[in-house]
Amino acid sequence: MSSGGPDLFVICKSCGSEVSPYITECPYCGNRLRKRAPKLDREGRPKEKPRKPKRSPAPSLGPLRRGEIPGIRIDSRPYATIAIVVASLVLLVLTRAAVVPLSDVMLFAGANSLAPDPWWHVLTAPFAYDNSGYAFVALFSIAIFGWLLERRHGPLVVVLLALLGGAGGMAVAAAVETVPFALGGNGIALAFVAAWAVPDVLDLRKGREIDGDLLGAATFAVVLLLLPVALETADALAGATGLLAGLLVGLPLARIARR
């Protein structure tokens, strides 16, 4: 074999004979040497297949650590929001099936009453519904904006707003109004919508670009505020209290997130 030149012969593995490197079958025993004859270049040497260059591994980022980027939380399941929605759905099924009487969980407030009787109904009334349409609108709003808030600020903020907007709204309605009864989560939903929208409203006033859909949030808020017009049990004052609670909590949260 000459150095740098083509092979002068190859050895047949079947019969051991020296044969030409440019044939596909051994002429002595008929053993197949290769699938096809090699292609030759201009100097009579077999052409080698070009080797593909090795690609460097694509750069990848490791998992985001807690507190690594200010203002961005690690994605996690919105457990607080899920708990609120599931509790409302379970109570809806139980009251519809007459397992739990609606009167045992809804808010009653008579004339000149400073507090509901019993007082703990302010905690259960925001999770009770007597109308499927009301339940759908309120719980759909709670699910969307509660999930967005929980991603941004965590579950404790969602729980706080649920207490202020839900129980707080019912307590205000019982102390101020003379309505015979009230129920539903319009106060919770409006608290969530308001708290979520506050940062974008502040940025919009300063002429900054915003990523959120304020028009969609405003649509949800208007529908929730108009629910008492169509439904007697959806209390207007409870909803307004929830809206105010969302604004008051959303303002400091927006400032903390900007730091």
C-alpha positions as CSV (number, residue, x, y, z in Angstrom):
1,M,0.0,0.0,0.0
2,S,1.5,3.4,-1.0
3,S,1.5,6.2,1.5
4,G,-1.2,8.7,0.7
5,G,-2.5,6.8,-2.3
6,P,-5.4,4.5,-2.9
7,D,-5.4,0.9,-1.5
8,L,-3.8,-1.5,-4.0
9,F,-6.0,-4.4,-2.8
10,V,-8.3,-5.6,-0.1
11,I,-8.5,-9.0,1.5
12,C,-11.7,-11.0,1.0
13,K,-12.9,-12.1,4.4
14,S,-14.5,-15.3,3.0
15,C,-11.6,-16.8,1.0
16,G,-8.6,-14.6,1.9
17,S,-7.8,-13.7,-1.7
18,E,-6.4,-10.3,-2.6
19,V,-8.9,-8.4,-4.8
20,S,-9.3,-5.0,-6.2
21,P,-10.6,-2.4,-3.8
22,Y,-13.0,-1.1,-6.6
23,I,-15.2,-4.1,-7.0
24,T,-18.3,-5.1,-5.0
25,E,-18.0,-9.0,-5.1
26,C,-15.0,-11.3,-4.8
27,P,-14.3,-12.9,-8.2
28,Y,-13.0,-16.1,-6.6
29,C,-15.8,-17.0,-4.1
30,G,-18.5,-14.5,-4.9
31,N,-18.6,-13.0,-1.4
32,R,-20.1,-9.5,-1.3
33,L,-17.4,-7.0,-0.3
34,R,-19.4,-3.8,-0.2
35,K,-22.8,-2.5,-1.3
36,R,-21.5,-0.4,-4.1
37,A,-18.2,0.5,-5.7
38,P,-16.5,3.6,-4.2
39,K,-16.5,6.9,-6.0
40,L,-13.0,8.0,-7.2
41,D,-11.7,11.5,-7.3
42,R,-9.6,12.9,-10.2
43,E,-6.4,11.3,-8.8
44,G,-8.0,7.9,-8.6
45,R,-8.5,7.9,-4.8
46,P,-11.7,6.9,-3.1
47,K,-13.7,9.9,-2.1
48,E,-14.2,10.2,1.7
49,K,-17.6,11.3,3.1
50,P,-17.3,14.7,4.6
51,R,-17.6,14.7,8.4
52,K,-20.3,16.8,9.9
53,P,-18.8,19.3,12.3
54,K,-19.7,18.7,15.9
55,R,-22.3,21.1,17.2
56,S,-21.6,22.7,20.5
57,P,-24.4,22.0,23.0
58,A,-27.1,24.6,23.1
59,P,-26.8,26.9,26.1
60,S,-29.5,26.3,28.7
61,L,-30.5,28.2,31.8
62,G,-30.9,26.4,35.1
63,P,-34.1,26.6,37.1
64,L,-35.0,30.0,38.5
65,R,-34.1,30.3,42.1
66,R,-36.4,32.0,44.6
67,G,-35.5,35.7,44.8
68,E,-33.1,35.6,41.9
69,I,-34.9,38.2,39.8
70,P,-36.8,40.9,41.8
71,G,-40.5,41.1,41.0
72,I,-40.6,37.6,39.4
73,R,-41.8,34.6,41.4
74,I,-41.2,31.0,40.6
75,D,-44.2,29.5,38.8
76,S,-46.3,27.4,41.2
77,R,-49.8,26.2,41.5
78,P,-52.2,28.8,42.8
79,Y,-53.3,26.8,45.8
80,A,-55.1,29.7,47.6
81,T,-57.1,30.5,44.5
82,I,-57.9,26.9,43.9
83,A,-59.1,26.5,47.5
84,I,-61.5,29.4,47.2
85,V,-63.0,28.2,44.0
86,V,-63.3,24.6,45.2
87,A,-64.8,25.6,48.5
88,S,-67.4,27.6,46.6
89,L,-68.2,24.8,44.2
90,V,-68.5,22.2,47.1
91,L,-70.8,24.5,49.0
92,L,-72.9,25.1,45.9
93,V,-73.4,21.4,45.4
94,L,-74.3,20.8,49.1
95,T,-76.8,23.6,49.1
96,R,-78.4,22.5,45.8
97,A,-78.7,19.0,47.1
98,A,-80.3,20.3,50.3
99,V,-77.5,18.7,52.4
100,V,-76.7,22.2,53.8
101,P,-79.6,24.6,54.0
102,L,-78.8,27.9,52.3
103,S,-80.1,29.8,55.4
104,D,-77.2,28.2,57.4
105,V,-74.5,29.9,55.4
106,M,-76.0,33.1,53.9
107,L,-75.9,36.6,55.5
108,F,-79.0,37.9,57.3
109,A,-79.2,41.5,58.4
110,G,-82.4,43.0,59.6
111,A,-83.3,46.6,60.1
112,N,-81.1,48.5,62.6
113,S,-78.7,45.5,62.9
114,L,-75.1,46.3,63.5
115,A,-73.9,42.7,62.9
116,P,-75.3,39.6,61.3
117,D,-76.8,36.9,63.4
118,P,-74.8,34.6,63.7
119,W,-71.6,36.6,63.1
120,W,-69.7,33.9,61.3
121,H,-72.0,34.0,58.4
122,V,-69.8,36.9,57.1
123,L,-67.2,34.1,56.4
124,T,-69.5,31.6,54.8
125,A,-71.8,34.0,52.8
126,P,-69.1,34.9,50.2
127,F,-68.8,31.2,49.2
128,A,-72.5,30.6,48.9
129,Y,-74.6,31.0,45.7
130,D,-78.2,30.6,44.9
131,N,-77.8,31.3,41.2
132,S,-75.7,29.3,38.7
133,G,-75.1,32.4,36.5
134,Y,-73.9,34.4,39.5
135,A,-71.6,31.6,40.6
136,F,-70.1,31.3,37.1
137,V,-69.3,35.0,36.7
138,A,-67.9,35.4,40.2
139,L,-65.9,32.2,40.3
140,F,-64.5,32.7,36.8
141,S,-63.3,36.2,37.8
142,I,-61.9,34.9,41.0
143,A,-60.0,32.0,39.2
144,I,-58.4,34.3,36.6
145,F,-57.4,37.3,38.7
146,G,-56.6,35.2,41.8
147,W,-54.2,33.1,39.8
148,L,-52.6,36.2,38.3
149,L,-52.2,37.8,41.8
150,E,-50.9,34.6,43.3
151,R,-48.2,34.3,40.6
152,R,-47.2,37.9,41.3
153,H,-47.4,38.2,45.1
154,G,-48.0,34.7,46.6
155,P,-50.9,33.0,48.4
156,L,-51.0,35.2,51.5
157,V,-52.0,38.3,49.5
158,V,-54.9,36.3,47.9
159,V,-56.1,35.1,51.3
160,L,-55.9,38.6,52.7
161,L,-57.9,40.1,49.8
162,A,-60.5,37.3,50.1
163,L,-61.0,38.1,53.7
164,L,-61.2,41.9,53.2
165,G,-63.3,41.8,50.0
166,G,-65.5,38.8,51.0
167,A,-66.0,38.8,54.7
168,G,-65.2,42.5,55.0
169,G,-67.8,43.3,52.3
170,M,-70.5,41.2,54.0
171,A,-69.7,42.7,57.4
172,V,-70.1,46.3,56.0
173,A,-73.3,45.3,54.3
174,A,-74.7,43.8,57.5
175,A,-73.7,46.9,59.5
176,V,-74.9,49.6,57.1
177,E,-77.8,48.1,55.0
178,T,-81.2,46.7,56.0
179,V,-81.2,44.0,53.3
180,P,-82.8,40.8,54.4
181,F,-80.0,38.6,53.0
182,A,-76.9,38.6,50.9
183,L,-74.4,36.0,49.5
184,G,-71.8,35.4,46.8
185,G,-68.2,36.3,46.0
186,N,-68.7,39.5,44.1
187,G,-66.7,41.3,46.8
188,I,-63.8,38.8,46.5
189,A,-63.8,39.0,42.7
190,L,-63.7,42.8,42.7
191,A,-60.9,42.9,45.2
192,F,-58.8,40.6,43.0
193,V,-59.6,42.6,39.8
194,A,-58.7,45.9,41.5
195,A,-55.5,44.7,43.1
196,W,-54.3,43.2,39.9
197,A,-55.1,46.3,37.8
198,V,-53.4,48.9,40.1
199,P,-49.8,48.5,38.8
200,D,-50.9,48.8,35.2
201,V,-53.1,51.8,36.0
202,L,-50.1,53.6,37.7
203,D,-47.8,52.8,34.8
204,L,-50.4,54.1,32.3
205,R,-50.7,57.3,34.2
206,K,-46.9,57.8,34.0
207,G,-46.9,57.1,30.2
208,R,-45.3,53.7,30.4
209,E,-46.1,50.7,28.2
210,I,-48.2,48.0,30.0
211,D,-48.4,44.3,29.3
212,G,-51.8,43.7,31.1
213,D,-55.2,43.8,29.6
214,L,-56.8,46.7,31.4
215,L,-59.8,46.7,29.1
216,G,-60.5,43.1,30.0
217,A,-60.2,43.9,33.7
218,A,-62.5,46.8,33.3
219,T,-65.1,44.6,31.6
220,F,-65.0,42.1,34.5
221,A,-65.3,44.9,37.0
222,V,-68.3,46.5,35.3
223,V,-70.1,43.1,35.0
224,L,-69.5,42.4,38.7
225,L,-70.6,45.8,39.8
226,L,-73.9,45.4,37.8
227,L,-74.7,42.0,39.2
228,P,-76.8,43.5,42.1
229,V,-79.1,45.1,39.4
230,A,-80.1,41.7,38.1
231,L,-79.7,39.6,41.3
232,E,-81.1,40.5,44.7
233,T,-78.6,38.4,46.6
234,A,-75.6,40.0,45.0
235,D,-75.1,42.9,47.4
236,A,-73.9,46.2,45.9
237,L,-72.2,47.5,49.0
238,A,-70.3,44.2,49.5
239,G,-69.0,44.5,45.9
240,A,-68.0,48.1,46.4
241,T,-66.2,47.3,49.6
242,G,-64.3,44.5,47.8
243,L,-63.3,47.0,45.1
244,L,-62.0,49.5,47.6
245,A,-60.1,46.8,49.5
246,G,-58.4,45.8,46.3
247,L,-57.3,49.3,45.5
248,L,-56.0,49.9,49.0
249,V,-54.0,46.7,49.1
250,G,-52.9,47.0,45.5
251,L,-51.3,50.4,45.9
252,P,-48.6,49.4,48.4
253,L,-48.1,46.1,46.6
254,A,-47.4,47.9,43.4
255,R,-44.8,50.1,45.1
256,I,-43.1,47.2,46.7
257,A,-42.9,45.3,43.4
258,R,-41.3,48.3,41.7
259,R,-38.4,48.4,44.2
